[in-house]
Amino acid sequence: MIAAIFALIGFLWGYSLARKRGGKFLDRLQYGAGFAIALGLFGTILGIALARFIGAS
């Protein structure tokens, strides 16, 4: 669940960054996808670390 939230935040962040830099629609989607993948991966690693730390199986 954490990974999905981070991926959504990453997409919105990347999309808005590309819009601010004057990118076209496909540029915005590409930035959004790249940021979503990066932050989604970070969220996955964070979720695994939290599960191990808390002790959930």
C-alpha positions as CSV (number, residue, x, y, z in Angstrom):
1,M,0.0,0.0,0.0
2,I,2.9,2.3,0.8
3,A,4.3,1.7,-2.7
4,A,1.1,2.7,-4.5
5,I,0.8,5.9,-2.5
6,F,4.5,6.8,-3.3
7,A,4.0,5.9,-6.9
8,L,0.9,8.2,-7.2
9,I,2.8,11.0,-5.4
10,G,5.7,10.4,-7.8
11,F,3.5,10.6,-10.9
12,L,1.9,13.8,-9.8
13,W,5.3,15.3,-8.9
14,G,6.9,14.3,-12.2
15,Y,3.8,15.5,-14.2
16,S,3.8,18.9,-12.5
17,L,7.6,19.3,-12.9
18,A,7.4,18.6,-16.7
19,R,4.4,21.1,-16.9
20,K,6.4,23.7,-15.1
21,R,9.3,23.2,-17.5
22,G,7.0,23.6,-20.5
23,G,6.8,20.0,-21.7
24,K,4.2,18.7,-24.1
25,F,1.6,16.1,-23.0
26,L,3.8,13.1,-23.8
27,D,6.8,14.7,-22.0
28,R,4.5,15.1,-18.9
29,L,3.5,11.5,-19.0
30,Q,7.0,10.3,-19.4
31,Y,8.2,12.4,-16.4
32,G,5.2,11.2,-14.4
33,A,5.9,7.5,-15.3
34,G,9.6,7.9,-14.4
35,F,9.0,9.5,-11.1
36,A,6.2,7.0,-10.3
37,I,8.6,4.1,-10.9
38,A,11.4,5.6,-8.9
39,L,9.2,6.5,-5.9
40,G,7.2,3.3,-6.2
41,L,10.4,1.3,-5.9
42,F,11.4,3.5,-2.9
43,G,8.0,2.8,-1.3
44,T,8.4,-0.9,-1.9
45,I,11.8,-1.0,-0.1
46,L,10.4,1.2,2.7
47,G,7.5,-1.2,3.1
48,I,9.8,-4.2,3.3
49,A,12.0,-2.4,5.8
50,L,9.1,-1.4,8.0
51,A,7.6,-4.9,7.9
52,R,10.9,-6.4,9.0
53,F,11.4,-3.8,11.7
54,I,7.9,-4.1,13.1
55,G,8.0,-7.9,12.8
56,A,5.0,-8.5,10.5
57,S,5.2,-11.8,8.6
